[in-house]
Amino acid sequence: MQLGINLGYWGAGMDADNLAVAQEADRLGYAVCWAAEAYGSDAATVLTWVAARTEHIDVGSAIFQIPARQPAMTAMTAATLDSLSGGRFRLGLGVSGPQVSEGWYGVKFDKPLARTREYVEIIRKAMTRERLTHDGEHWTLPLPGGPGKPLKLTVHPQREHIPLYIAAIGPKNLEQTGEIADGALLIFPSADHLEDTAVRYLRAGREKAGKTLDGFDICPTVPLAVGDDKDVTALADTFRPYTALYVGGMGSRKQNFYNQLAGRMGYEREAAEIQDKYLSGDKQGAAAAVPHDLIDSTTLLGSVDRIADRMKAYAAAGVTTLTLAPAGFTLDERLASLRAGTEALERAGLA
C-alpha cells in the first residue's frame, strides 16, 4: 500500500505551508499529491505549481469538476500537466454536487452517471490523438451543420495512458467507476465497512468490463491526527466540524451523498439528526451529534502504533493508495504528521 497526501482547497491561508507539505511528502517518498477544487481555487493551477517545485511525487486532481470544463478541455489540461511534470499527472474527475453544478457553473445536475461515462469516453478518445468525433446524449463533436471539423490533440502527453480516477460514493457510481476508470477516489472510508460500501461495487464494475481489481487503485482520503492514545477522543473532536459539514451540509436534504454513506455504515438515525441540526443553522449542535465511532473509524488517530494497526486494516480491506490529510495548526505539526504516516506504514510492514 502506498501513501498519498491531500492538500485540500487552496486559498485558506496556508498556501506556503501547503507547498512545504508537498515538498516534504516528495522527500519522504509519498506516491501522489492531490489538490481539490470547489468554487475557489482551481486544481490545475495548484498542481502545476506543485509539480514545478517537486521532483518525484505524482500530482493529481481530486477532483477536476466535470461541470466546470468541456471534456476536450480536460484532455488538453491533462496532457499538458503530464508533459510539464515529466509523466507525473493523475486525472481525477467528479460530478461535484447539485448546488455547485447549478449554482456556480450553471450546468444542470441531471443524469450524472451517463454524463460521467460520456465525459470519460471523450477524454479517452482525445488522448489517443486521433481526430475527435463523438455522437452522444450530452456532447456531439463536431457540432452538426456548422463549420466545425474533427480535430486532434496537438500536445504529446509524456505517457500513452494517463491514470484516470473518479470520485465515487454511491453504489451505481462505484460500479461504473470500476468499469470505466483506473482508480476510485473515496471519502469517509471505514475499513470495517469498505467491502460493503465500496469494494464490492467496484469489483462488480471491473467484472462487467472483463477485468479484476488487480491494478485498480482504491484511493481513499483519510484525515490524520497524531497524539497519545489516551487523547483519541480529543483528537476525534477536532474533526467534528469537518464530518458535520459533509454529513449535514453538503448538498440538499434530499441529495447529500455523504449523509447517505453514513446511513449505509449504520448511522442512519445519527446522520438524519446531524443534517437536521446543520440545515437549521445549528452547526455546533450538528458537530456534537456526530458519533465518536464514526469519526474514529474514518480517520487515523493516536499513536504511530495505533495508526499502523489501522493502516493494516485498510490494506486488508483492499486500499492500495491511502491518502492522508494531516491535521495541525502549524506547519511543523503537519510535517510531523507526514513523517508519522511514513513511520506507521513501515511499522505496519506495508512500505
ChimeraX attribute file (.defattr): number of C-alpha atoms within 10 A of each C-alpha:
attribute: neighborCount
match mode: 1-to-1
recipient: residues
	/A:1	20
	/A:2	18
	/A:3	24
	/A:4	29
	/A:5	28
	/A:6	24
	/A:7	23
	/A:8	18
	/A:9	21
	/A:10	20
	/A:11	12
	/A:12	10
	/A:13	8
	/A:14	15
	/A:15	14
	/A:16	11
	/A:17	16
	/A:18	21
	/A:19	18
	/A:20	19
	/A:21	24
	/A:22	27
	/A:23	22
	/A:24	18
	/A:25	24
	/A:26	21
	/A:27	13
	/A:28	15
	/A:29	15
	/A:30	25
	/A:31	20
	/A:32	24
	/A:33	29
	/A:34	29
	/A:35	25
	/A:36	23
	/A:37	19
	/A:38	19
	/A:39	13
	/A:40	11
	/A:41	15
	/A:42	20
	/A:43	22
	/A:44	21
	/A:45	13
	/A:46	21
	/A:47	22
	/A:48	17
	/A:49	11
	/A:50	23
	/A:51	26
	/A:52	10
	/A:53	14
	/A:54	19
	/A:55	14
	/A:56	18
	/A:57	24
	/A:58	23
	/A:59	30
	/A:60	30
	/A:61	27
	/A:62	27
	/A:63	25
	/A:64	25
	/A:65	25
	/A:66	21
	/A:67	23
	/A:68	20
	/A:69	13
	/A:70	13
	/A:71	21
	/A:72	21
	/A:73	13
	/A:74	23
	/A:75	25
	/A:76	19
	/A:77	15
	/A:78	26
	/A:79	26
	/A:80	19
	/A:81	25
	/A:82	24
	/A:83	17
	/A:84	16
	/A:85	23
	/A:86	16
	/A:87	20
	/A:88	22
	/A:89	31
	/A:90	23
	/A:91	25
	/A:92	26
	/A:93	25
	/A:94	19
	/A:95	21
	/A:96	20
	/A:97	20
	/A:98	20
	/A:99	17
	/A:100	20
	/A:101	21
	/A:102	14
	/A:103	12
	/A:104	13
	/A:105	14
	/A:106	13
	/A:107	15
	/A:108	13
	/A:109	16
	/A:110	11
	/A:111	9
	/A:112	18
	/A:113	15
	/A:114	14
	/A:115	19
	/A:116	22
	/A:117	16
	/A:118	19
	/A:119	22
	/A:120	22
	/A:121	16
	/A:122	23
	/A:123	20
	/A:124	18
	/A:125	18
	/A:126	24
	/A:127	25
	/A:128	15
	/A:129	16
	/A:130	13
	/A:131	12
	/A:132	20
	/A:133	18
	/A:134	16
	/A:135	13
	/A:136	14
	/A:137	9
	/A:138	12
	/A:139	16
	/A:140	12
	/A:141	16
	/A:142	16
	/A:143	14
	/A:144	10
	/A:145	6
	/A:146	7
	/A:147	7
	/A:148	10
	/A:149	13
	/A:150	12
	/A:151	14
	/A:152	16
	/A:153	18
	/A:154	12
	/A:155	15
	/A:156	15
	/A:157	25
	/A:158	18
	/A:159	15
	/A:160	12
	/A:161	12
	/A:162	20
	/A:163	18
	/A:164	23
	/A:165	28
	/A:166	28
	/A:167	24
	/A:168	24
	/A:169	22
	/A:170	16
	/A:171	17
	/A:172	14
	/A:173	22
	/A:174	26
	/A:175	23
	/A:176	23
	/A:177	29
	/A:178	32
	/A:179	23
	/A:180	19
	/A:181	21
	/A:182	21
	/A:183	27
	/A:184	26
	/A:185	23
	/A:186	22
	/A:187	18
	/A:188	22
	/A:189	24
	/A:190	23
	/A:191	22
	/A:192	15
	/A:193	16
	/A:194	18
	/A:195	15
	/A:196	13
	/A:197	21
	/A:198	24
	/A:199	22
	/A:200	16
	/A:201	22
	/A:202	29
	/A:203	22
	/A:204	20
	/A:205	24
	/A:206	23
	/A:207	15
	/A:208	15
	/A:209	13
	/A:210	9
	/A:211	15
	/A:212	16
	/A:213	18
	/A:214	8
	/A:215	10
	/A:216	20
	/A:217	22
	/A:218	24
	/A:219	24
	/A:220	22
	/A:221	23
	/A:222	23
	/A:223	22
	/A:224	25
	/A:225	29
	/A:226	25
	/A:227	15
	/A:228	13
	/A:229	16
	/A:230	10
	/A:231	14
	/A:232	18
	/A:233	15
	/A:234	14
	/A:235	23
	/A:236	24
	/A:237	19
	/A:238	15
	/A:239	21
	/A:240	20
	/A:241	18
	/A:242	14
	/A:243	23
	/A:244	26
	/A:245	20
	/A:246	18
	/A:247	29
	/A:248	28
	/A:249	23
	/A:250	21
	/A:251	19
	/A:252	14
	/A:253	14
	/A:254	8
	/A:255	13
	/A:256	18
	/A:257	19
	/A:258	23
	/A:259	26
	/A:260	18
	/A:261	22
	/A:262	20
	/A:263	16
	/A:264	14
	/A:265	16
	/A:266	12
	/A:267	18
	/A:268	15
	/A:269	10
	/A:270	19
	/A:271	23
	/A:272	20
	/A:273	17
	/A:274	29
	/A:275	27
	/A:276	18
	/A:277	20
	/A:278	23
	/A:279	16
	/A:280	11
	/A:281	12
	/A:282	14
	/A:283	20
	/A:284	14
	/A:285	17
	/A:286	28
	/A:287	24
	/A:288	16
	/A:289	19
	/A:290	23
	/A:291	17
	/A:292	16
	/A:293	12
	/A:294	20
	/A:295	23
	/A:296	19
	/A:297	18
	/A:298	23
	/A:299	25
	/A:300	27
	/A:301	25
	/A:302	23
	/A:303	19
	/A:304	25
	/A:305	16
	/A:306	17
	/A:307	25
	/A:308	24
	/A:309	16
	/A:310	22
	/A:311	24
	/A:312	19
	/A:313	16
	/A:314	21
	/A:315	18
	/A:316	13
	/A:317	17
	/A:318	18
	/A:319	24
	/A:320	19
	/A:321	24
	/A:322	25
	/A:323	27
	/A:324	25
	/A:325	22
	/A:326	23
	/A:327	20
	/A:328	16
	/A:329	8
	/A:330	11
	/A:331	16
	/A:332	13
	/A:333	15
	/A:334	23
	/A:335	21
	/A:336	17
	/A:337	23
	/A:338	28
	/A:339	16
	/A:340	21
	/A:341	26
	/A:342	21
	/A:343	17
	/A:344	23
	/A:345	24
	/A:346	12
	/A:347	17
	/A:348	20
	/A:349	12
	/A:350	15
	/A:351	12
